[in-house]
Amino acid sequence: MSAFGPWTRLTKKLKTIHSEPDSLDTVELIMALEEIFDLNLDGILQDAMPFHQMVDTLWWQIAGQPPNIAATRLLKKIAIRDSRPEIEGQPDEPWRKEQIEALLQELLDHR
């Protein structure tokens, strides 16, 4: 998968929420992203933004903060399922970019 793959899907879904506000999948995706990252995504993510730039943008918004409970639970699930213990992290450890990437991929794959 190209570096643009996941973000192409995400930006299409984000655009859909403005053009098709009744798209339940899109609304659920936005709500899940906002819950996981404790952010209001209005104006943060832009159309056709490359994968690494979107990860960086989210990381800058949440830098220095630890993942919330919902994110921690999902990170643990991914770490166990994919045999990637480094994704889980330590309690009160700030967000790392690889955690953001893993969570975004997880949310996109299951929508």
TORMAR-813218 format. One record per residue (C-alpha): x negated, z negated, y; residue in one letter. Coordinates in Angstrom, 3 decimals, always signed. Each point is the difference from the previous one (the first is absolute). Layout:
N
[rec [X; Z; Y]; A]
...
% end
This chain:
111
[rec [+0.000; +0.000; +0.000]; M]
[rec [-1.320; +0.857; +3.441]; S]
[rec [-0.588; -2.639; +2.637]; A]
[rec [+3.044; +1.351; +1.827]; F]
[rec [+2.306; -0.211; -3.051]; G]
[rec [+1.453; -3.486; +0.381]; P]
[rec [+0.208; +0.243; +3.767]; W]
[rec [+1.652; +3.398; -0.100]; T]
[rec [+2.784; -1.624; -2.040]; R]
[rec [+0.106; -3.032; +2.290]; L]
[rec [+0.081; +1.960; +3.254]; T]
[rec [+2.736; +2.269; -1.383]; K]
[rec [+2.010; -3.097; -0.884]; K]
[rec [-0.674; -1.530; +3.418]; L]
[rec [+1.151; +3.211; +1.707]; K]
[rec [+3.119; +0.031; -2.166]; T]
[rec [+1.118; -3.352; +1.331]; I]
[rec [+0.333; +1.534; +3.470]; H]
[rec [+1.664; +3.250; -1.111]; S]
[rec [+2.047; -1.432; -2.878]; E]
[rec [+0.662; -3.643; +0.801]; P]
[rec [+2.245; -0.331; -3.057]; D]
[rec [-2.896; +0.566; -2.369]; S]
[rec [+0.078; -3.280; -1.910]; L]
[rec [-3.340; +0.667; -1.716]; D]
[rec [-1.720; +0.473; +3.343]; T]
[rec [+1.551; -3.103; +1.521]; V]
[rec [-1.003; -2.014; -3.068]; E]
[rec [-3.565; +1.308; +0.184]; L]
[rec [-0.315; -0.919; +3.682]; I]
[rec [+1.444; -3.445; -0.657]; M]
[rec [-2.383; -0.549; -2.922]; A]
[rec [-3.010; +1.047; +2.085]; L]
[rec [+1.055; -2.248; +2.866]; E]
[rec [+0.553; -2.933; -2.373]; E]
[rec [-3.312; +0.439; -1.814]; I]
[rec [-2.065; +0.388; +3.168]; F]
[rec [+2.049; -2.285; +2.303]; D]
[rec [+0.215; +2.803; +2.565]; L]
[rec [+2.543; +1.968; +1.945]; N]
[rec [-1.129; +3.565; -0.771]; L]
[rec [+1.582; +1.604; +3.078]; D]
[rec [-2.745; +1.907; +1.765]; G]
[rec [-2.757; -1.081; -2.397]; I]
[rec [-0.014; +2.800; -2.560]; L]
[rec [-0.120; +3.581; +1.235]; Q]
[rec [+0.942; +3.308; -1.602]; D]
[rec [-2.689; +1.874; -1.931]; A]
[rec [-2.498; -2.819; +0.314]; M]
[rec [-2.739; +0.214; -2.668]; P]
[rec [+0.026; -2.673; -2.716]; F]
[rec [-3.143; -1.804; +1.194]; H]
[rec [+1.262; -0.064; +3.595]; Q]
[rec [+3.320; -1.530; -1.034]; M]
[rec [-1.767; -2.644; -2.071]; V]
[rec [-2.275; -0.731; +2.974]; D]
[rec [+2.986; -0.165; +2.365]; T]
[rec [+1.791; -2.514; -2.202]; L]
[rec [-3.194; -1.954; -0.558]; W]
[rec [-0.596; -0.333; +3.756]; W]
[rec [+3.547; -1.287; +0.433]; Q]
[rec [-0.445; -2.720; -2.634]; I]
[rec [-3.756; -0.669; +0.171]; A]
[rec [-0.928; -3.642; -0.422]; G]
[rec [+3.369; -0.944; -1.482]; Q]
[rec [+0.468; -0.865; -3.653]; P]
[rec [+2.594; +1.914; -2.037]; P]
[rec [+3.424; -1.634; +0.018]; N]
[rec [+1.674; -1.337; -3.154]; I]
[rec [+1.720; +3.305; -0.839]; A]
[rec [-3.267; +1.917; +0.373]; A]
[rec [-1.931; -2.588; -1.997]; T]
[rec [+2.460; +0.245; -2.890]; R]
[rec [-0.144; +3.787; -0.029]; L]
[rec [-3.802; +0.010; +0.235]; L]
[rec [-0.152; -2.344; -3.004]; K]
[rec [+2.326; +2.276; -1.962]; K]
[rec [-2.144; +3.058; +0.798]; I]
[rec [-3.238; -1.870; -0.806]; A]
[rec [+1.275; -1.035; -3.434]; I]
[rec [+1.673; +3.294; -0.884]; R]
[rec [-2.931; +2.184; +1.096]; D]
[rec [-2.773; -2.415; -1.084]; S]
[rec [-1.237; -0.190; +3.589]; R]
[rec [-0.552; -3.719; +0.695]; P]
[rec [-1.758; +0.786; +3.298]; E]
[rec [+3.348; +1.175; +1.443]; I]
[rec [+1.576; -3.437; -0.319]; E]
[rec [-2.344; -1.805; +2.388]; G]
[rec [-0.269; -3.715; +0.731]; Q]
[rec [+2.564; -2.263; +1.688]; P]
[rec [-0.115; +0.266; +3.797]; D]
[rec [-2.520; +2.868; -0.178]; E]
[rec [+0.722; +2.664; +2.676]; P]
[rec [+1.341; +3.414; -0.948]; W]
[rec [-2.500; +2.517; -1.363]; R]
[rec [+0.444; +3.758; +0.240]; K]
[rec [+0.040; +0.497; -3.772]; E]
[rec [+2.953; -2.419; -0.179]; Q]
[rec [+1.896; +2.010; +2.610]; I]
[rec [-0.717; +3.218; -1.887]; E]
[rec [+1.149; -1.505; -3.319]; A]
[rec [+3.239; -1.366; +1.456]; L]
[rec [+0.877; +3.209; +1.796]; L]
[rec [-0.602; +2.025; -3.129]; Q]
[rec [+2.127; -2.415; -2.013]; E]
[rec [+2.907; +0.186; +2.431]; L]
[rec [-0.129; +3.790; +0.170]; L]
[rec [-0.246; +0.430; -3.757]; D]
[rec [+3.086; -2.116; -0.601]; H]
[rec [+2.350; +1.534; +2.576]; R]
% end
